[in-house]
Amino acid sequence: MRTAPPPDVLQAIALAEAEAKKAKKDPRRSHKGAAALATPVANAKVRERKAAPATAPPKFSKAARRFYNENIKEHEPQRLAKVLAAAGVASRRTCEELIFQGKVTVNGSVCTAPQTKVDISKDSIYVNGNRISKKLPPKLYFAVNKPKGYICSCGEPKSIISLFDDYLKGWNKIQPGVPKPRLFTVGRLDVATSGLIIITNDGEFAQKLSHPSSNIMKEYVVTIDGPVHRNHLIAISEGTKIDGVKCIPDLVEPLDVQSNTKRTRIRIAVHEGRNHEVRELVQNAGLEVYALKRVRIGRFRLSPDLGIGKFVELKQTDLKSLEGKK
Ligand code: URA
C-alpha cells in the first residue's frame, strides 16, 4: 500500500498552488496578466522567470498534502479489508476474518487475500452475498457526554452507540443512497465513568488518538465521598504501577468541597491511557472513588452545554484540539 503521495502528483499540486498564490499576489504573473504587460523589458523579465530552472525541489505544503489525501489517495485502489471496514461492514479485523473465510467476492471470484487492492467505485464486491455500495459513508466524528452505566462495546443493549439509534434511523432521509456509517468509540471509559468520549467511523483516526504513544492528555474530575488530605494528594501525585508500568499523573489538584454533601473533588490529568488508570491512582492513595467524569481530551474540553447522553458533531478544528494541537 502506498504510504506517501507520489512525488510527481505532489510536485504538480505544489507548483500549481505556488503559481496560483503568485498570480493572486501579483496579477501580472498570471498568463493573462503577463500578456497585459506594457514594456518589452518587463516581458523579457517574465520570460526569464519562466525559463529559470528550479533550483530546489518544491516543498509540499500542508494544503497540498491534504488535497492529495482527500482528492486523490482516497480514490486510489485500497486494501480490500480496509475498504470493507470503511464501508461499514465490520471492524478491520472482522473484515479480514470474513475474507479469510471465503465470504467475500470481488468481480465474481472469491477473494481470500485481505491485502488485495480494490476500487470500491469500480469493483463489484459482495460480502455474504450482499452487494457493497459503490459509495463510502462520510467520515464522522462526534463528542458524546457519556452517561454512567453505558458501555463502550458495540452491539450491547446499553452500548453508548445506542445513543445514536435515532440519528442512524433517520440516516437514509438525510443522506439518501449513502451507506450508513458504522460508529464506534475512540478508546474506552469504564461503565461507571461518565463524560467526554469520541465516537467515529474513522478507524485510522481512532487508532491514532487512542494509541498510548500519542501521549494525549486526558483530564478527569474524581468525586470522593469524604475528606481528602494533603497526604492523599501527595500519594496520588507519586503514581502507581499498572500492568507493571509506573503511571505518574501530570496534574493532581483539589477542587472545591461540595458543602451540601461533604464530598470532595479532585482534578487529575493523565497521559498513559491504561485501563482503570485514574481509579487505580486514587485507590492506591487510600481513597474510594464515588464518581469519575472525563472532562478533557487533548485541548478539547467537554462543553457544559452538552447534556448527559447528548452528542455534537465535531469540526476539523475540534479534531486538531483532540490531538492537542492548536
Ligand atoms: N481511568 C479510569 O479509571 N477509568 C476510566 O474510565 C478512565 C480512566
Boltz pocket constraint, residues with backbone or C-beta under 6 A from the ligand:
constraints:
  - pocket:
      binder: B
      contacts: [[A, 188], [A, 189], [A, 190], [A, 191], [A, 193], [A, 274], [A, 275], [A, 276], [A, 277], [A, 278], [A, 279], [A, 280], [A, 292]]
      max_distance: 6.0
